[in-house]
Amino acid sequence: MPDEEIAVYAKNNNAFLVTKDIEFGSIIMYPEYSHYGLIVLRLPYYFTGVQITGIFGEFIKTININDLVGKRTIVELGKHRSRIL
């Protein structure tokens, strides 16, 4: 499915888009209000699915997911940052 269709589907269904694809975070390609909430995983390319799932699971335990609505959140090893979309 093309990226644009994925973004529209997530937005229309009030779903967070969780991805390793940094293009979803582009304000040029996806201007304000393009996402319900976006979580970009900026992890090493060689990480396995198990490692990615583990990092994401630990991240989810540390936050209130409702605080991420309307925000672009970047998750890296040991830290994360959010900005209003």
C-alpha positions as CSV (number, residue, x, y, z in Angstrom):
1,M,0.0,0.0,0.0
2,P,1.4,3.4,-0.8
3,D,2.6,5.6,2.1
4,E,-0.1,8.2,1.5
5,E,-2.9,5.6,1.7
6,I,-1.4,4.3,5.0
7,A,-1.3,7.8,6.4
8,V,-4.9,8.6,5.4
9,Y,-6.2,5.2,6.7
10,A,-4.5,5.8,10.1
11,K,-5.8,9.4,10.3
12,N,-9.4,8.4,9.3
13,N,-9.4,5.7,12.0
14,N,-7.9,7.8,14.8
15,A,-4.9,5.4,14.9
16,F,-1.3,6.0,15.7
17,L,1.1,5.4,12.8
18,V,4.1,3.6,14.1
19,T,6.9,3.3,11.6
20,K,10.7,3.2,11.0
21,D,10.1,5.2,7.8
22,I,11.3,8.8,8.6
23,E,9.5,10.2,5.5
24,F,6.2,10.0,7.5
25,G,7.7,12.7,9.7
26,S,8.3,15.1,6.9
27,I,6.3,18.3,7.3
28,I,6.6,18.9,3.6
29,M,5.1,15.6,2.6
30,Y,2.7,15.4,5.6
31,P,1.7,18.9,6.7
32,E,0.0,19.8,9.9
33,Y,-3.0,17.6,10.9
34,S,-1.9,14.8,8.5
35,H,-1.6,12.3,11.3
36,Y,-3.7,11.4,14.4
37,G,-0.4,10.6,16.1
38,L,2.9,9.6,14.6
39,I,5.6,7.5,16.3
40,V,8.8,7.1,14.3
41,L,11.3,4.5,15.6
42,R,14.8,5.7,14.9
43,L,16.7,2.5,15.7
44,P,19.7,0.8,14.2
45,Y,19.0,-0.8,10.8
46,Y,20.3,-4.1,12.0
47,F,17.9,-4.4,14.9
48,T,15.7,-7.5,14.7
49,G,11.9,-7.5,15.0
50,V,12.3,-8.8,18.6
51,Q,14.6,-6.0,19.5
52,I,12.3,-3.4,17.9
53,T,9.3,-4.8,19.7
54,G,11.2,-4.8,23.0
55,I,12.3,-1.1,22.6
56,F,8.7,-0.1,21.6
57,G,7.2,-2.0,24.5
58,E,9.5,-0.3,27.0
59,F,8.6,3.1,25.4
60,I,4.9,2.4,25.7
61,K,5.3,1.6,29.4
62,T,6.8,5.0,30.1
63,I,4.2,7.3,28.5
64,N,0.5,8.0,28.5
65,I,-0.5,7.3,25.0
66,N,-3.2,10.0,25.0
67,D,-0.4,12.6,25.5
68,L,0.8,11.7,22.0
69,V,-2.4,12.5,20.1
70,G,-1.6,15.2,17.6
71,K,2.1,14.8,18.1
72,R,5.1,13.5,16.1
73,T,7.2,11.4,18.5
74,I,10.7,10.1,17.7
75,V,11.8,7.1,19.7
76,E,15.5,6.4,19.9
77,L,17.6,4.1,22.1
78,G,16.9,5.2,25.7
79,K,15.1,8.4,24.8
80,H,12.2,10.0,23.0
81,R,11.0,13.5,22.0
82,S,7.6,14.8,20.9
83,R,6.5,17.8,18.9
84,I,3.0,19.0,18.0
85,L,2.2,18.0,14.4
